[in-house]
């Protein structure tokens, strides 16, 4: 049988969905980008979906070989499903231990590994530890996440559960990652008081595409993109001046008078942000406000200008301008970025020794790497290989 998929096509797939290879075999792309094999097979008159493992751990050739063996067994009256269920499925505790072992070498320090284990043991294992990993469903995940509320701990714990289930999917114990189905669980308790509606970070790139294609002014569209790329507050971007921009060193220094903490804030500028600055430079001749008001060029644009861009494009019901900072923060948590870098990027007020470190040159260069990665993510650019 000649399949309809090729390794090159599979590697290029980004849009979530189910892609057929022919003869009962499908590749499923999850909302967060993970890929897994599923075989839809009729066994004793009933249709079943059988997970064959995650890609690329299970190659296209291996998935086809397994699918063919299952079809032959079913044709002879056998039950591939019962054979799969007979496999010794690990508990969530064992799956988490294997996940920890697999990821440990990639973590930047022992502290990251220690925090991962502490959160696992304190918040996850008491409820999920003895449960077979293929029996962990949405409700079980919610029971862990909802009590943690809209906290950093909640986001970190959610990442731990997701990583463990992803390991189980790759090994063929689980057919899909249930964590994606309970995306908002850690924020549930705060939903009634959350005035800054935020998109899931995976939706930000498409949102920027919508704005870019809209009839909004160049200044407004560019300012909104700049807000997203730098994780800055709306007022900081709208009132930015060319005097604050250092193109040579790819740095934006916001004066203390404009900062909530009353201290200067340095923002490393990714290439995508530099491209925005280049596009708007003719609007003011490289002097005065970077994003001048479309109506009164000698003044900064009003706060309602960016809100109107979202409203005119049908986005205001789903997100606010400030909410993009939450999208960035959640992306940092979901991708394991250091907490101190997220705090520094968002210019959160931190006192004492930690506050001094957040403002240091040493952290600035680490922040630059993270902001470059964020910019590539929301600009649909491939990840940089280092």
Secondary structure, DSSP 4 states (H G I P E B T S, - for coil): ---S--HHHHHH--S-EEEEEETTEEEEE-TTS-EEEEEEEEETTEEEEEEEEEETTS-HHHHHHHHHHHHHHHHTT--HHHHHHTS-PPBHHHHHHHHHHHHHTTSSSHHHHHHHHHHIIIIIHHHHTTSBGGG--HHHHHHHHGGG-SSHHHHHHHHHHHHHHHHHHHHTS-SS-GGGGGTTGGGGGGGGG--S----GGGHHHHHHHHHTSSS-HHHHHHHHHHHHHT--HHHHHT-BGGGEETTTTEEEE-GGGSTTSS-EEEEPPHHHHHHHHHHHHHHTTSSBTTB-SS-TTSBPPHHHHHHHHHHTT-TTT--TTHHHHHHHHHHHHTT--HHHHHHHTT----HHHHHHHTSHHHHHHHHHHHHHHHHHHTTPPPPP-
